[in-house]
Amino acid sequence: MGSKVRVDEVDIFIVDSVGGDISVDGGESFSPILHTKKDVIAGERIPPETGKKEVPTLHGFSEDQSVIIRNDTPYNSKIASIGAHIKGYSK
């Protein structure tokens, strides 16, 4: 048996973005990169954001890990950089 790893968190630097989701379990579940702010009124334009976002992920250990980023909305999603926090163990 080889080592097993888990992605605990993904750091993403976004530029002028509104939408986007991330998955670390082969696309079975997705976490939003951005959460709509509470002061946004329904029907109004959602303001784009620029900056580092830390997206926690909840997935178990496995021998292979991948990070999937998708945007299935009509909103912009520009990613300048991405990094993953990984924990591992060996049997």
Order of alpha helices (4+ residues) and beta strands (2+ residues): beta-beta-beta-beta-beta-beta
